[in-house]
Amino acid sequence: MNRDIDVLVLGGAGVDTIVYVPELPLPYADSYMIDSGIRTRAGQTGDFVAVGLSALGLRTHHLDLIGDDPEGDLVRALHRDHGIGLTEISQPAGTKRAVNLVGPDGRRLSLYDTSRSHPDDRLPEATVRALASAGRHAHVSITQPCAHALPVLRETGVTISTDLHDWDGENDYHEPFAHTADLVFLSAAALPDPERTMRRIVERGRARTVVATAGAEGAYLLTDDTLTHIPPATPPSPVIDTNGAGDAFAAAYLYGMLTGQPPHQCARYGTLAGAHACTIPSTETNAINSTELLRLTATP
């Protein structure tokens, strides 16, 4: 079978409004003066993964529900400007959007507009099947339409990854994603015992590799029943914004996996890409490329 897509990204297309605030949590006040500006730009988790993969030279295609609205125009422009294939399914409720409050240390608080989705939203089965059959790998965002697409993806035989983000290890919404994927990413931020959750994902699902990112502490890699700590990478310049760092990690890990690197090296790629992302303002789109990633990898 001709596989002319390296990675099919499902879901996670949308628009964020970025507000840099003086501190988080933000104390109550009637108003704040934001001298850094307030900007709306395309880019939610699926968009960032797609941009990261494309910047690393992988043939990338993105599939999601998008509205016929100004936010949708921003999403379409992002993919066009970065040369990323986009198959959009009409979303009458409109394109997904969120507001991200970013503190001086780069931490963020995201406010998601859930009115832009409906429990019955679906990605057309025939479209999912056709694109997955043309792909080497599928990366699935944890949005409701993608949950319905998981059985179809499995039927095509494509390998699957997902990012559970700040899952607490208990919310059952995440379980179909955690138990269907071959490779699972998640953040350790909300996990009292990351190793326990990682091993439970392996025991209950298909995954043989689980990666828990831990911010400035690096990451944890569980593969072949062995848990390994991956040291953090030093950011090339001051950390200003953590938006998109996890997506950059996932993209770089997948780049390593699809170019034949062992899991430990893939995770090393991920920490380097994540550290790079933390130095880029959310209002910009500047993913690391393969030349720079490999240069940093070779640096002692």
C-alpha positions as CSV (number, residue, x, y, z in Angstrom):
1,M,0.0,0.0,0.0
2,N,1.3,3.5,-0.9
3,R,1.8,5.5,2.3
4,D,2.2,9.1,1.1
5,I,1.4,10.6,4.6
6,D,3.9,10.2,7.4
7,V,1.6,11.4,10.1
8,L,-2.1,12.0,10.1
9,V,-3.1,14.3,12.9
10,L,-6.7,14.0,14.0
11,G,-8.4,16.8,15.9
12,G,-7.1,19.7,17.9
13,A,-7.5,22.5,15.3
14,G,-8.6,25.8,16.7
15,V,-7.8,29.4,17.7
16,D,-6.3,30.8,21.0
17,T,-6.4,34.3,22.3
18,I,-3.2,34.9,24.2
19,V,-3.1,37.3,27.2
20,Y,0.1,37.9,29.1
21,V,-0.9,38.6,32.7
22,P,1.2,40.0,35.6
23,E,0.8,36.8,37.7
24,L,-1.0,33.5,38.0
25,P,-3.3,32.9,39.7
26,L,-4.6,36.4,38.7
27,P,-6.1,38.2,41.7
28,Y,-9.5,39.6,41.3
29,A,-9.7,43.2,39.9
30,D,-12.2,45.2,38.0
31,S,-9.7,45.6,35.1
32,Y,-6.0,45.0,34.1
33,M,-3.9,47.0,31.7
34,I,-2.2,44.6,29.3
35,D,0.8,46.4,27.8
36,S,2.1,43.4,26.0
37,G,-1.0,43.3,23.8
38,I,-3.8,40.7,23.3
39,R,-3.5,38.5,20.2
40,T,-5.7,35.9,18.7
41,R,-3.9,33.3,16.5
42,A,-4.5,29.9,15.1
43,G,-2.9,27.0,17.0
44,Q,-4.3,24.4,19.4
45,T,-2.8,21.1,20.2
46,G,-3.4,19.4,16.8
47,D,-2.2,22.4,14.9
48,F,1.0,22.6,17.0
49,V,1.8,19.0,16.5
50,A,1.2,19.3,12.8
51,V,3.4,22.3,12.5
52,G,6.1,20.7,14.5
53,L,6.0,17.5,12.4
54,S,6.1,19.5,9.2
55,A,9.0,21.6,10.3
56,L,10.9,18.4,11.0
57,G,10.4,17.3,7.4
58,L,7.6,14.8,7.9
59,R,4.7,14.6,5.4
60,T,1.8,15.7,7.6
61,H,-1.9,15.9,7.1
62,H,-4.5,17.3,9.5
63,L,-8.1,16.3,9.8
64,D,-10.7,18.1,12.0
65,L,-14.0,19.9,12.2
66,I,-13.7,23.6,11.4
67,G,-16.2,26.4,11.2
68,D,-17.0,28.7,8.3
69,D,-15.9,31.7,10.5
70,P,-13.0,34.1,11.0
71,E,-11.4,31.6,13.4
72,G,-11.6,28.9,10.8
73,D,-9.9,31.3,8.3
74,L,-7.0,31.6,10.7
75,V,-6.7,27.8,10.9
76,R,-6.8,27.5,7.2
77,A,-4.2,30.2,6.7
78,L,-1.8,28.5,9.2
79,H,-1.9,25.2,7.3
80,R,-1.6,27.0,4.0
81,D,1.4,29.0,5.2
82,H,3.2,26.0,6.5
83,G,2.4,23.7,3.6
84,I,0.4,21.3,5.7
85,G,-2.4,19.3,4.1
86,L,-5.8,20.0,5.7
87,T,-9.0,18.1,5.4
88,E,-11.8,20.1,7.1
89,I,-15.2,18.9,8.0
90,S,-17.8,21.6,8.4
91,Q,-18.6,22.5,12.0
92,P,-21.8,24.5,12.2
93,A,-21.1,25.4,15.9
94,G,-17.9,27.1,14.8
95,T,-14.1,26.6,15.1
96,K,-12.8,25.7,18.5
97,R,-11.3,28.5,20.5
98,A,-9.8,29.2,23.9
99,V,-8.2,32.0,25.9
100,N,-4.7,31.4,27.4
101,L,-3.5,33.5,30.3
102,V,0.3,33.3,30.4
103,G,2.2,34.4,33.5
104,P,5.7,35.9,33.7
105,D,7.3,32.5,34.4
106,G,5.7,31.0,31.2
107,R,3.0,29.0,33.0
108,R,-0.5,29.2,31.4
109,L,-4.1,28.9,32.3
110,S,-6.4,27.8,29.4
111,L,-10.1,28.6,29.2
112,Y,-11.8,26.4,26.6
113,D,-15.0,27.4,24.9
114,T,-17.0,24.2,25.0
115,S,-19.9,25.7,23.1
116,R,-18.0,25.0,19.8
117,S,-18.6,21.3,20.0
118,H,-21.4,18.7,20.5
119,P,-21.3,15.1,21.8
120,D,-22.6,13.8,18.5
121,D,-19.8,15.4,16.4
122,R,-18.2,12.9,14.1
123,L,-15.3,12.7,11.6
124,P,-16.7,10.9,8.6
125,E,-15.7,7.2,8.8
126,A,-14.8,7.0,5.0
127,T,-12.6,10.1,5.3
128,V,-10.8,8.7,8.4
129,R,-10.3,5.4,6.7
130,A,-8.9,6.8,3.5
131,L,-6.5,9.2,5.1
132,A,-5.3,6.6,7.7
133,S,-4.8,4.0,5.0
134,A,-2.5,6.5,3.2
135,G,-0.5,7.2,6.4
136,R,2.3,5.6,8.3
137,H,1.1,6.8,11.7
138,A,-1.9,8.7,13.3
139,H,-1.7,11.1,16.2
140,V,-5.0,11.6,17.9
141,S,-6.1,14.6,19.9
142,I,-8.4,13.9,22.9
143,T,-11.5,15.6,21.4
144,Q,-14.9,13.8,21.3
145,P,-15.0,13.3,17.4
146,C,-11.6,11.6,17.6
147,A,-12.8,9.2,20.3
148,H,-15.4,7.9,17.8
149,A,-12.7,7.5,15.2
150,L,-10.5,5.2,17.2
151,P,-12.1,1.9,16.1
152,V,-11.7,2.9,12.4
153,L,-8.1,3.8,12.9
154,R,-7.4,0.4,14.5
155,E,-9.1,-1.4,11.6
156,T,-6.7,0.3,9.1
157,G,-3.6,-1.1,10.9
158,V,-2.0,2.3,11.2
159,T,0.0,2.9,14.4
160,I,-1.6,5.4,16.8
161,S,-0.3,7.9,19.4
162,T,-2.2,10.2,21.6
163,D,-1.5,12.9,24.2
164,L,-3.6,12.8,27.4
165,H,-2.2,16.1,28.5
166,D,-2.9,16.8,32.3
167,W,-4.9,13.6,32.9
168,D,-5.3,12.8,36.6
169,G,-5.2,9.1,35.9
170,E,-8.8,8.7,37.0
171,N,-11.1,10.5,34.6
172,D,-12.7,7.8,32.4
173,Y,-13.1,10.2,29.4
174,H,-9.4,9.7,28.6
175,E,-9.4,5.9,28.9
176,P,-10.4,5.0,25.3
177,F,-7.5,7.1,24.0
178,A,-5.1,5.7,26.6
179,H,-6.0,2.1,26.0
180,T,-6.3,2.2,22.1
181,A,-3.0,4.0,21.3
182,D,0.3,2.2,20.7
183,L,2.2,5.2,22.1
184,V,0.9,7.4,24.9
185,F,2.1,10.9,25.9
186,L,0.9,12.6,29.0
187,S,1.9,15.2,31.5
188,A,3.0,14.2,35.0
189,A,1.7,17.5,36.4
190,A,-1.6,16.1,37.8
191,L,-0.3,12.6,38.7
192,P,0.4,11.7,42.3
193,D,2.3,8.7,41.1
194,P,3.3,8.9,37.5
195,E,4.9,5.5,37.3
196,R,1.8,3.8,38.6
197,T,-0.4,5.5,36.0
198,M,2.1,4.8,33.2
199,R,2.2,1.1,34.1
200,R,-1.6,0.9,34.4
201,I,-1.8,2.3,30.8
202,V,0.4,-0.5,29.6
203,E,-1.4,-3.2,31.6
204,R,-4.9,-2.2,30.4
205,G,-4.2,-1.1,26.8
206,R,-2.2,-1.7,23.7
207,A,0.6,0.7,24.4
208,R,4.1,-0.6,24.8
209,T,5.6,2.8,25.3
210,V,4.3,5.6,27.6
211,V,6.0,9.0,28.0
212,A,5.2,11.4,30.9
213,T,6.6,14.9,30.4
214,A,7.7,16.7,33.6
215,G,8.5,20.2,32.5
216,A,11.8,21.4,34.0
217,E,12.4,17.9,35.4
218,G,12.6,16.3,31.9
219,A,10.5,13.3,31.2
220,Y,9.9,9.7,32.2
221,L,9.9,6.9,29.6
222,L,8.3,3.5,30.2
223,T,9.2,1.0,27.5
224,D,10.0,-2.7,27.6
225,D,8.7,-2.7,31.2
226,T,11.6,-0.4,32.2
227,L,11.1,3.2,33.6
228,T,13.8,5.6,32.6
229,H,14.2,9.3,33.6
230,I,15.1,11.5,30.6
231,P,17.1,14.6,31.8
232,P,15.7,18.0,30.9
233,A,17.3,19.9,28.0
234,T,18.6,23.4,28.7
235,P,16.5,26.0,26.8
236,P,18.7,28.0,24.3
237,S,17.3,31.3,25.7
238,P,15.1,32.3,28.7
239,V,11.8,30.5,29.2
240,I,9.0,32.9,28.3
241,D,6.0,30.7,27.5
242,T,5.2,27.0,28.0
243,N,2.3,27.0,25.5
244,G,2.9,24.2,22.9
245,A,5.9,22.6,24.7
246,G,4.2,19.3,25.1
247,D,3.1,19.3,21.4
248,A,6.6,20.1,20.4
249,F,7.8,17.2,22.5
250,A,5.4,14.8,20.9
251,A,6.2,16.0,17.3
252,A,10.0,15.5,17.9
253,Y,9.4,12.1,19.5
254,L,7.4,11.0,16.5
255,Y,10.1,12.3,14.2
256,G,12.6,10.1,16.0
257,M,10.3,7.1,15.9
258,L,9.6,7.4,12.2
259,T,13.2,7.8,11.4
260,G,14.1,4.6,13.2
261,Q,15.5,5.9,16.4
262,P,15.2,4.0,19.7
263,P,12.8,5.3,22.3
264,H,15.4,6.9,24.5
265,Q,16.7,8.9,21.6
266,C,13.2,9.9,20.6
267,A,12.5,11.1,24.1
268,R,15.8,13.1,24.0
269,Y,14.6,14.7,20.8
270,G,11.3,15.6,22.6
271,T,13.1,17.3,25.5
272,L,15.1,19.4,23.1
273,A,12.1,20.4,21.0
274,G,10.1,21.2,24.2
275,A,12.8,23.4,25.6
276,H,13.0,25.3,22.3
277,A,9.2,25.8,22.3
278,C,9.4,27.4,25.8
279,T,11.5,30.2,24.4
280,I,9.0,31.2,21.7
281,P,6.1,33.5,22.5
282,S,2.6,31.9,22.1
283,T,1.9,34.7,19.6
284,E,4.5,33.3,17.2
285,T,4.8,30.0,15.3
286,N,8.4,28.9,15.1
287,A,8.9,25.1,15.5
288,I,12.3,23.6,15.6
289,N,13.5,22.1,12.3
290,S,15.5,18.8,11.9
291,T,18.8,20.6,11.2
292,E,18.7,22.4,14.5
293,L,17.3,19.4,16.4
294,L,20.1,17.2,15.2
295,R,22.7,19.9,15.9
296,L,21.5,20.2,19.5
297,T,21.5,16.4,19.8
298,A,25.1,16.3,18.9
299,T,26.1,19.0,21.3
300,P,27.7,17.6,24.5
